[in-house]
Amino acid sequence: MIDIFKNNTVFLRFWIATIGSQLASRMHSLILIWIIYKWTNSALIVGVAMVAASLPAVLIAPFAGSMIDRHNKVAIMMIADFFRLLIVLIFAYLFYINILDTKLLIIGTIGISLASAFFNPASLAIIPSLVKEDEITQANAIEQISGSASSIIGPLFGSAIIATLGVTNAFIGAGAMFLVSVLFLFNIKDINYAIKKVSTPILEDIKVGIRLVKQFAIVHKMILKMAIVNFFFSSLTIIIPVMAKADVKVIAYLMSAIGAGMLAGSLVLSGKKLPFKPGTILSASFVAVGGSFIFAGFTPLLVPQLIEMFVIGFALNVFNITLISLYQIRLPGESLGKIMSLIIAVSLSLQPISYGIMGAVMGTIGTFYVLIISGLVILLSAIGVYRLKELNSE
């Protein structure tokens, strides 16, 4: 892992920027979930808030992908994080003068979510421009380490600031991390943008992206599976505050356990390529996630729950890194931005629905049945993933 940094300082700067951005996002997520649940004591309202925060990003993702392919990806990432920086600083000020409420918090979070719809696919699309082809899987694993590390540090850091310095300073801390991202991205060049500029209309660009998704079987046959696992993984956003009984420290522990698992998965894949076919890795990841959901339903104690969250994070990141690397190698680089955006849009399209449904059913059937049903559906999806021959073909 160190070798790629020694030979490529530009990628090192990109990685540090990603750490800052992801850390800020995780801190904001913790503050959002904790404040709304503390203010309302309602999983349903938390679900509604998350729907409002996530749905606009899903809707705008196809347009974002077209913009990413026709403009400088690094510039897009910098603008997105500067915009998010401004929003969290506004949150800090509004909370300080005691006028921040659920409505304002949701409106601002919609803005953060829209910025993420540009930042995330742009960060995925630019990696092939920063490293050699035989380093793509390793680079993706290393880049995922930033997200994984932030999933551990962000909630813990955010909860510690809330407990000691207050919510206002927690928002300011998130803003500082977004600033780190902007500064380290400065002056990184987007080589593909310098070589070729896209001039086709945006709507035609989206149609091209849809045609490309249909053209590649490894994309359109995996989209539904990705949507399913994202649907149930998203439910943890609603489940965790209920499991923790609104205790901000326990929420942070459970969220950090997921992050620790993601970090471990990233470290495993950053060292060397796993000696298994992609289809085997992806289906095994589904089994691990589904099984952990089921076990979580039977374990009310914190320590087993932390282990289960760790396994979910580990398996999910192995799945993400393997599939993203497969796409980056096999899909055309000049259209990678719009393809990635469409993949993200479709795979996450059920996320807002998950927030709404889980927020409603948690009070009806309870956490136990939500976890069991989620696990069983994910396990059934693993069979479909294993049977996809296209995943293992060259």
C-alpha positions as CSV (number, residue, x, y, z in Angstrom):
1,M,0.0,0.0,0.0
2,I,2.8,2.4,0.8
3,D,4.5,1.9,-2.6
4,I,1.5,3.4,-4.5
5,F,1.9,6.5,-2.3
6,K,5.7,6.7,-2.8
7,N,5.3,6.6,-6.6
8,N,2.2,8.7,-6.8
9,T,1.9,11.8,-4.5
10,V,-1.1,13.1,-6.5
11,F,-3.1,10.0,-5.5
12,L,-1.9,10.5,-1.9
13,R,-3.3,14.0,-1.9
14,F,-6.6,12.7,-3.4
15,W,-6.8,10.1,-0.7
16,I,-6.3,12.6,2.1
17,A,-9.0,14.8,0.6
18,T,-11.3,11.9,0.5
19,I,-10.6,11.2,4.2
20,G,-11.5,14.8,5.1
21,S,-14.7,14.7,3.0
22,Q,-15.9,11.3,4.3
23,L,-15.1,12.2,7.9
24,A,-17.2,15.4,7.6
25,S,-20.1,13.5,6.1
26,R,-20.0,10.9,8.9
27,M,-19.9,13.6,11.6
28,H,-22.9,15.3,10.0
29,S,-24.9,12.0,9.7
30,L,-24.4,11.3,13.4
31,I,-25.5,14.9,14.4
32,L,-28.5,14.7,12.1
33,I,-29.7,11.3,13.3
34,W,-29.1,12.0,17.0
35,I,-30.6,15.5,17.0
36,I,-33.8,14.5,15.2
37,Y,-34.4,11.4,17.3
38,K,-33.6,13.3,20.5
39,W,-36.0,16.1,19.5
40,T,-38.8,13.8,18.4
41,N,-38.2,10.4,19.9
42,S,-39.7,8.9,16.7
43,A,-38.1,6.5,14.3
44,L,-40.8,7.5,11.8
45,I,-39.7,11.1,11.8
46,V,-36.1,10.1,11.5
47,G,-37.2,8.0,8.5
48,V,-39.0,10.9,6.9
49,A,-36.0,13.2,7.5
50,M,-33.7,10.7,5.8
51,V,-36.1,10.3,2.8
52,A,-36.1,14.1,2.4
53,A,-32.3,14.1,2.6
54,S,-31.7,11.3,0.2
55,L,-34.4,11.4,-2.5
56,P,-33.2,14.6,-4.2
57,A,-29.7,13.1,-4.7
58,V,-31.1,10.0,-6.3
59,L,-33.2,12.0,-8.7
60,I,-30.4,14.3,-9.7
61,A,-27.7,11.6,-10.1
62,P,-28.2,10.9,-13.8
63,F,-27.8,14.7,-14.6
64,A,-24.8,14.8,-12.2
65,G,-23.1,12.0,-14.2
66,S,-23.5,13.9,-17.4
67,M,-22.0,17.0,-15.8
68,I,-19.1,15.0,-14.4
69,D,-18.1,13.6,-17.8
70,R,-18.2,17.0,-19.5
71,H,-16.4,19.0,-16.8
72,N,-13.3,18.8,-14.6
73,K,-14.0,16.1,-12.0
74,V,-11.6,17.6,-9.5
75,A,-13.2,21.0,-9.8
76,I,-16.6,19.4,-9.3
77,M,-15.4,17.7,-6.1
78,M,-14.0,20.9,-4.8
79,I,-17.2,22.9,-5.4
80,A,-19.3,20.2,-3.9
81,D,-17.3,20.1,-0.7
82,F,-17.1,23.9,-0.4
83,F,-20.9,24.0,-0.7
84,R,-21.2,21.4,2.0
85,L,-18.7,23.4,4.1
86,L,-20.9,26.5,3.9
87,I,-24.1,24.5,4.9
88,V,-22.6,23.0,8.1
89,L,-21.2,26.4,9.1
90,I,-24.7,27.8,8.7
91,F,-26.0,24.9,10.8
92,A,-23.5,25.8,13.5
93,Y,-24.6,29.5,13.5
94,L,-28.3,28.7,13.5
95,F,-27.9,26.2,16.4
96,Y,-25.8,28.8,18.3
97,I,-28.5,31.4,18.1
98,N,-31.1,28.8,19.0
99,I,-33.2,28.9,15.9
100,L,-32.2,25.6,14.2
101,D,-35.2,23.2,14.0
102,T,-36.0,20.0,12.2
103,K,-37.3,21.7,9.1
104,L,-34.2,23.8,8.6
105,L,-32.0,20.9,9.4
106,I,-33.7,18.8,6.7
107,I,-33.6,21.6,4.1
108,G,-29.8,22.1,4.6
109,T,-29.2,18.3,4.6
110,I,-31.0,18.2,1.2
111,G,-28.3,20.6,-0.1
112,I,-25.5,18.4,1.4
113,S,-27.1,15.3,-0.2
114,L,-27.2,17.1,-3.6
115,A,-23.6,18.0,-3.4
116,S,-22.8,14.4,-2.5
117,A,-24.5,13.3,-5.7
118,F,-21.7,15.1,-7.6
119,F,-18.8,14.4,-5.3
120,N,-19.2,10.6,-4.9
121,P,-19.4,9.5,-8.6
122,A,-16.7,12.1,-9.5
123,S,-14.3,10.6,-7.0
124,L,-15.0,7.1,-8.4
125,A,-14.7,8.2,-12.0
126,I,-11.3,10.0,-11.6
127,I,-9.4,7.1,-10.0
128,P,-8.4,5.5,-13.4
129,S,-6.9,8.9,-14.3
130,L,-4.7,8.9,-11.2
131,V,-3.2,5.4,-11.2
132,K,-2.1,2.6,-13.5
133,E,-4.7,0.0,-14.6
134,D,-3.0,-2.8,-12.6
135,E,-3.3,-0.5,-9.5
136,I,-7.0,0.2,-9.8
137,T,-8.2,-2.5,-7.4
138,Q,-5.6,-1.5,-4.8
139,A,-6.4,2.2,-5.3
140,N,-10.1,1.6,-4.8
141,A,-9.3,-0.4,-1.6
142,I,-7.1,2.4,-0.4
143,E,-9.7,5.1,-1.3
144,Q,-12.3,3.0,0.6
145,I,-10.1,3.1,3.6
146,S,-10.8,6.8,3.9
147,G,-14.5,6.1,4.0
148,S,-14.0,3.2,6.4
149,A,-11.8,5.2,8.7
150,S,-14.2,8.1,8.7
151,S,-17.0,5.7,9.6
152,I,-15.1,4.8,12.8
153,I,-13.6,8.2,13.7
154,G,-16.5,10.4,12.5
155,P,-19.2,9.1,14.8
156,L,-16.8,8.8,17.8
157,F,-15.3,12.3,17.1
158,G,-18.7,13.8,16.6
159,S,-20.2,12.3,19.7
160,A,-17.1,13.3,21.7
161,I,-17.4,16.9,20.5
162,I,-21.2,17.0,21.2
163,A,-20.6,15.6,24.8
164,T,-17.8,18.0,25.6
165,L,-18.1,21.1,23.4
166,G,-21.6,21.0,22.2
167,V,-23.5,20.7,18.9
168,T,-22.3,24.0,17.5
169,N,-18.6,22.9,17.6
170,A,-19.5,19.5,16.2
171,F,-20.9,21.3,13.1
172,I,-17.8,23.5,13.0
173,G,-15.6,20.4,13.2
174,A,-17.4,18.9,10.2
175,G,-16.8,22.1,8.3
176,A,-13.1,22.0,9.1
177,M,-12.9,18.5,7.5
178,F,-14.7,19.7,4.3
179,L,-12.1,22.5,4.2
180,V,-9.3,19.9,4.4
181,S,-10.8,18.1,1.3
182,V,-11.0,21.3,-0.7
183,L,-7.4,22.3,0.1
184,F,-5.9,18.9,-0.7
185,L,-7.8,18.6,-4.0
186,F,-6.4,22.0,-5.2
187,N,-4.3,21.7,-8.3
188,I,-4.9,18.0,-8.9
189,K,-5.4,17.7,-12.7
190,D,-8.2,15.7,-14.4
191,I,-6.2,14.2,-17.3
192,N,-9.2,12.8,-19.2
193,Y,-10.9,16.2,-19.1
194,A,-7.8,17.8,-20.5
195,I,-7.7,15.3,-23.4
196,K,-11.4,15.3,-24.4
197,K,-14.3,17.6,-23.7
198,V,-17.9,16.4,-24.1
199,S,-20.2,18.6,-26.2
200,T,-23.4,16.5,-26.6
201,P,-26.6,17.7,-25.0
202,I,-27.1,16.6,-21.4
203,L,-30.3,14.6,-22.1
204,E,-28.6,12.8,-25.0
205,D,-25.7,12.0,-22.6
206,I,-28.1,10.5,-20.1
207,K,-29.6,8.3,-22.9
208,V,-26.1,7.2,-23.9
209,G,-25.5,6.3,-20.2
210,I,-28.7,4.2,-20.1
211,R,-27.8,2.4,-23.4
212,L,-24.3,1.6,-22.0
213,V,-25.8,0.3,-18.8
214,K,-28.1,-2.0,-20.9
215,Q,-25.1,-3.0,-23.0
216,F,-23.0,-4.4,-20.2
217,A,-24.5,-7.4,-18.5
218,I,-22.3,-7.0,-15.4
219,V,-24.0,-3.7,-14.9
220,H,-27.7,-4.2,-15.5
221,K,-27.8,-7.7,-14.0
222,M,-26.2,-6.4,-10.8
223,I,-28.2,-3.3,-10.3
224,L,-31.2,-4.9,-8.7
225,K,-29.0,-6.9,-6.3
226,M,-27.2,-3.7,-5.4
227,A,-30.5,-2.0,-4.8
228,I,-31.7,-4.8,-2.5
229,V,-28.6,-4.8,-0.3
230,N,-28.6,-1.0,-0.1
231,F,-32.3,-1.0,0.8
232,F,-31.7,-3.2,3.8
233,F,-28.3,-1.7,4.8
234,S,-30.0,1.7,4.8
235,S,-32.4,0.5,7.3
236,L,-29.6,0.5,9.9
237,T,-29.8,4.3,9.9
238,I,-33.3,3.9,11.4
239,I,-32.6,0.8,13.5
240,I,-29.4,1.9,15.2
241,P,-30.9,4.9,17.1
242,V,-33.7,2.6,18.3
243,M,-31.3,-0.1,19.4
244,A,-29.2,2.5,21.2
245,K,-32.3,4.1,22.8
246,A,-31.1,7.5,21.7
247,D,-27.8,7.2,23.6
248,V,-25.4,9.2,21.4
249,K,-22.4,7.1,22.6
250,V,-24.0,3.8,21.8
251,I,-25.1,5.2,18.4
252,A,-21.5,6.2,17.8
253,Y,-20.2,2.7,18.9
254,L,-22.5,0.9,16.5
255,M,-21.8,3.2,13.6
256,S,-18.1,3.0,14.3
257,A,-18.3,-0.8,14.4
258,I,-19.6,-0.7,10.8
259,G,-16.8,1.6,9.9
260,A,-14.2,-0.7,11.5
261,G,-15.4,-3.6,9.4
262,M,-15.3,-1.4,6.3
263,L,-11.7,-0.4,7.2
264,A,-10.7,-4.0,7.7
265,G,-12.2,-5.0,4.3
266,S,-10.3,-2.1,2.6
267,L,-7.0,-3.1,4.2
268,V,-7.4,-6.7,3.1
269,L,-8.0,-5.7,-0.5
270,S,-5.4,-2.9,-0.5
271,G,-2.6,-5.4,0.2
272,K,-3.2,-7.8,-2.7
273,K,-5.9,-9.2,-4.9
274,L,-8.0,-12.0,-3.4
275,P,-7.5,-15.4,-5.0
276,F,-11.1,-15.9,-5.8
277,K,-13.4,-15.1,-8.8
278,P,-15.4,-11.9,-8.5
279,G,-18.7,-13.7,-8.5
280,T,-17.6,-15.8,-5.5
281,I,-16.4,-12.8,-3.6
282,L,-19.6,-10.9,-4.3
283,S,-22.0,-13.7,-3.3
284,A,-20.0,-14.5,-0.2
285,S,-20.3,-10.9,0.8
286,F,-24.1,-11.1,0.5
287,V,-24.1,-14.2,2.7
288,A,-22.1,-12.5,5.4
289,V,-24.3,-9.4,5.4
290,G,-27.5,-11.4,5.4
291,G,-26.3,-13.7,8.1
292,S,-25.2,-10.8,10.3
293,F,-28.6,-9.1,10.0
294,I,-30.3,-12.4,11.2
295,F,-27.9,-12.8,14.1
296,A,-28.4,-9.2,15.2
297,G,-32.1,-9.9,15.6
298,F,-31.3,-12.5,18.3
299,T,-28.6,-10.6,20.2
300,P,-29.8,-7.7,22.3
301,L,-26.5,-7.2,24.0
302,L,-24.1,-4.5,22.8
303,V,-20.9,-6.6,22.3
304,P,-22.5,-9.1,19.9
305,Q,-24.2,-6.3,18.1
306,L,-20.8,-4.6,17.6
307,I,-19.4,-7.8,16.1
308,E,-22.4,-8.1,13.8
309,M,-22.0,-4.5,12.6
310,F,-18.3,-5.1,12.1
311,V,-19.0,-8.1,9.8
312,I,-21.7,-6.1,7.9
313,G,-19.2,-3.3,7.3
314,F,-16.4,-5.7,6.3
315,A,-18.5,-7.7,3.8
316,L,-20.1,-4.6,2.3
317,N,-16.8,-2.9,1.6
318,V,-15.3,-6.1,0.0
319,F,-18.4,-6.2,-2.2
320,N,-18.1,-2.5,-3.1
321,I,-14.4,-2.5,-3.9
322,T,-14.6,-5.7,-5.9
323,L,-17.6,-4.5,-8.0
324,I,-16.3,-1.0,-8.5
325,S,-12.9,-2.3,-9.7
326,L,-14.6,-4.7,-12.1
327,Y,-16.6,-1.8,-13.6
328,Q,-13.6,0.5,-13.8
329,I,-11.6,-2.1,-15.7
330,R,-14.3,-3.3,-18.1
331,L,-16.4,-0.1,-18.8
332,P,-15.3,2.7,-21.1
333,G,-13.3,5.3,-19.2
334,E,-14.7,8.3,-21.2
335,S,-18.3,7.5,-20.1
336,L,-17.4,6.2,-16.6
337,G,-18.9,9.3,-14.8
338,K,-22.4,8.9,-16.2
339,I,-22.4,5.1,-15.9
340,M,-21.3,5.4,-12.3
341,S,-23.9,8.0,-11.6
342,L,-26.7,5.9,-13.1
343,I,-25.5,2.9,-11.1
344,I,-25.5,4.9,-7.9
345,A,-28.9,6.4,-8.8
346,V,-30.5,3.0,-9.4
347,S,-28.8,1.1,-6.7
348,L,-29.7,3.8,-4.1
349,S,-33.1,4.5,-5.5
350,L,-34.7,2.2,-2.9
351,Q,-32.8,4.0,-0.1
352,P,-35.4,6.7,0.5
353,I,-38.1,4.1,0.3
354,S,-36.2,2.1,2.9
355,Y,-36.1,5.0,5.3
356,G,-39.8,5.6,5.0
357,I,-40.8,2.0,5.2
358,M,-38.5,1.1,8.1
359,G,-39.4,4.2,10.0
360,A,-43.0,3.1,9.8
361,V,-42.7,-0.6,10.4
362,M,-40.3,-0.3,13.3
363,G,-43.1,0.8,15.5
364,T,-45.4,-1.9,14.2
365,I,-43.4,-5.2,13.9
366,G,-40.3,-4.2,16.0
367,T,-36.6,-4.4,15.4
368,F,-36.4,-8.2,15.7
369,Y,-38.6,-9.0,12.7
370,V,-37.1,-6.1,10.6
371,L,-33.6,-7.6,11.1
372,I,-34.8,-11.2,10.4
373,I,-36.7,-10.3,7.2
374,S,-33.8,-8.1,6.0
375,G,-31.3,-10.9,6.4
376,L,-33.4,-13.5,4.7
377,V,-34.0,-11.4,1.6
378,I,-30.3,-10.6,1.3
379,L,-29.4,-14.3,1.6
380,L,-31.8,-15.1,-1.2
381,S,-30.2,-12.4,-3.3
382,A,-26.8,-14.1,-2.8
383,I,-28.0,-17.0,-4.9
384,G,-28.8,-14.7,-7.8
385,V,-25.3,-13.1,-7.5
386,Y,-23.6,-16.4,-7.5
387,R,-25.4,-17.6,-10.6
388,L,-24.3,-14.6,-12.7
389,K,-21.7,-16.0,-15.1
390,E,-20.8,-12.5,-16.5
391,L,-19.1,-11.6,-13.2
392,N,-16.3,-14.2,-13.8
393,S,-15.9,-13.8,-17.6
394,E,-13.2,-11.7,-19.0
